[in-house]
Amino acid sequence: MKKFHIILLVAIIFVSCDNESKIEKEIATVDVDLTIERFDRLFANADEASLPELKQAYPFMFSRRYNDSVWINRIQDTLQQQLNIEVDKVYGDFKDVEDEMYRFYQHMTYYFKEFRTPRVITVTNDVDYRNKVIVTDSIALVALDTYLGASHDFYYDIYDYIKLNMDKDQIVPDLAFGYAEKYIYQPKRKSLLDEMIYFGKTLYFKDVMLPDTPDEIKIGYTKNQLDWATLNEENIWQHFVENEMLFSTDSKLPARFINPAPFSKFNLELDGESPGRLGQYIGWQIVRAYAEKSDASLKEILNATAEDIFNNAKYKPRK
């Protein structure tokens, strides 16, 4: 009987992988009209004579509150010029990022038939890491100066846990997160579990849209941090359950386990060893469990309530 169950499990896994392979082959044939507009370069090379033409082509990039002298001063500013040089060093050739974006937008078009590929415009934004990517229905802005690499000199006064994800490999995952937020319907986010499921959905969205991206990059961990979370998954879950945190509306809990931070705050000696955002990690595993046990489509999963996902996931942490 035990042998039969093992054979059945292997058969189910094989069929599942075969179906996923067929879907990926279909997605690879999806045609996407993607053009990367390097506004960062256009602005860097503009001058007083060419600025009016650039403003006409990109009116949404120039606030009407400022006259042309403000933009000319910025173009001529030595710090801005150095920023342009550093961006060009890393992104003189944009082909690898563009290819990754193309595959991502193929997946978006496949799963959301109403989706239209936006204008993707690269910019610089004074290293504003809180706004690395901005997504609208028709435009996606990517601030390349926030993806120069964690060790870049421009980031010397930024916390390590933040600059860890200021790298090229986070551009498309950040794009995916921006779209996930647009497609997720979960208005009620009062408890820790609500927050866990919400961010679990964003990470599951990345699973579907970025199937070739390693898990540590999807969640923005190092490989060691992901290994720590996986090894301690049962203990993390047990801590949440035993301390009755899941359904708690304590406003301090998201800061301890959801929001970006150098580590998660269990108020234990091991805190310093842990990565931040472990609530997101556990929420991800719950949503994955729900997806495996249900026939729900991606859209249905993104719209399911936290209660429905939690109750039907029958999540059991890895030991």
Rosetta blueprint (number, residue, H / E / L):
1 M L
2 K H
3 K H
4 F H
5 H H
6 I H
7 I H
8 L H
9 L H
10 V H
11 A H
12 I H
13 I H
14 F H
15 V H
16 S H
17 C H
18 D H
19 N H
20 E H
21 S H
22 K H
23 I H
24 E H
25 K H
26 E H
27 I H
28 A L
29 T L
30 V L
31 D L
32 V L
33 D L
34 L L
35 T L
36 I E
37 E E
38 R L
39 F H
40 D H
41 R H
42 L H
43 F H
44 A H
45 N L
46 A L
47 D L
48 E L
49 A L
50 S L
51 L H
52 P H
53 E H
54 L H
55 K H
56 Q H
57 A H
58 Y L
59 P H
60 F H
61 M H
62 F L
63 S L
64 R L
65 R L
66 Y L
67 N L
68 D H
69 S H
70 V H
71 W H
72 I H
73 N H
74 R H
75 I H
76 Q H
77 D L
78 T H
79 L H
80 Q H
81 Q H
82 Q H
83 L H
84 N H
85 I H
86 E H
87 V H
88 D H
89 K H
90 V H
91 Y H
92 G L
93 D L
94 F L
95 K H
96 D H
97 V H
98 E H
99 D H
100 E H
101 M H
102 Y H
103 R H
104 F H
105 Y H
106 Q H
107 H H
108 M H
109 T H
110 Y H
111 Y H
112 F L
113 K L
114 E L
115 F L
116 R L
117 T L
118 P L
119 R E
120 V E
121 I E
122 T E
123 V E
124 T L
125 N L
126 D L
127 V L
128 D L
129 Y H
130 R H
131 N H
132 K L
133 V E
134 I E
135 V E
136 T L
137 D L
138 S L
139 I E
140 A E
141 L E
142 V E
143 A E
144 L H
145 D H
146 T H
147 Y L
148 L L
149 G L
150 A L
151 S L
152 H L
153 D H
154 F H
155 Y H
156 Y L
157 D L
158 I L
159 Y L
160 D H
161 Y H
162 I H
163 K H
164 L L
165 N L
166 M L
167 D L
168 K H
169 D H
170 Q H
171 I H
172 V H
173 P H
174 D H
175 L H
176 A H
177 F H
178 G H
179 Y H
180 A H
181 E H
182 K H
183 Y H
184 I L
185 Y L
186 Q L
187 P L
188 K L
189 R L
190 K L
191 S L
192 L H
193 L H
194 D H
195 E H
196 M H
197 I H
198 Y H
199 F H
200 G H
201 K H
202 T H
203 L H
204 Y H
205 F H
206 K H
207 D H
208 V H
209 M H
210 L L
211 P L
212 D L
213 T L
214 P L
215 D H
216 E H
217 I H
218 K H
219 I H
220 G L
221 Y L
222 T L
223 K H
224 N H
225 Q H
226 L H
227 D H
228 W H
229 A H
230 T H
231 L H
232 N L
233 E H
234 E H
235 N H
236 I H
237 W H
238 Q H
239 H H
240 F H
241 V H
242 E H
243 N L
244 E L
245 M L
246 L L
247 F L
248 S L
249 T L
250 D L
251 S L
252 K L
253 L H
254 P H
255 A H
256 R H
257 F H
258 I L
259 N L
260 P L
261 A L
262 P L
263 F L
264 S L
265 K L
266 F L
267 N L
268 L L
269 E H
270 L H
271 D H
272 G H
273 E H
274 S L
275 P L
276 G L
277 R L
278 L H
279 G H
280 Q H
281 Y H
282 I H
283 G H
284 W H
285 Q H
286 I H
287 V H
288 R H
289 A H
290 Y H
291 A H
292 E H
293 K H
294 S L
295 D L
296 A L
297 S L
298 L H
299 K H
300 E H
301 I H
302 L H
303 N H
304 A L
305 T L
306 A H
307 E H
308 D H
309 I H
310 F H
311 N H
312 N H
313 A H
314 K L
315 Y L
316 K L
317 P L
318 R L
319 K L
